[in-house]
């Protein structure tokens, strides 16, 4: 999968999780804001971790050196 497709998957998961938290756990305005903030933070941190690993594999900083005997 490409970078854009997986980014869209993370966005969809974030929207679905936010809607589920809003519908299933409707307690009060401050509690809903806290849950929404935690969900958005978790999704964005997971996406950034995935993006860093994905992009690091496309252009690595350290190039492997092959020995002549192998």
ZIRA-V916016 format. One record per pair of residues at least 24 apart in sequence whose C-alpha atoms are under 10 Angstrom apart, sorted by the first residue. I is the first residue (numbers start at 0). J is the second residue. D is the distance in whole Angstrom. If there is no record, write none. Layout:
# ZIRA-V916016
I&J&D + I&J&D
This chain:
# ZIRA-V916016
1&53&10 + 2&49&10 + 2&50&8 + 2&53&8 + 2&54&9 + 5&46&9 + 5&49&9 + 5&50&9 + 6&46&7 + 6&47&10 + 6&49&9 + 6&50&9 + 8&46&10 + 9&42&7 + 9&43&8 + 9&45&8 + 9&46&7 + 10&39&10 + 10&42&8 + 10&43&9 + 10&46&9 + 12&38&10 + 12&42&8 + 13&38&7 + 13&39&7 + 13&40&10 + 13&41&9 + 13&42&6 + 13&43&9 + 14&38&9 + 14&39&9 + 14&42&10 + 16&42&9
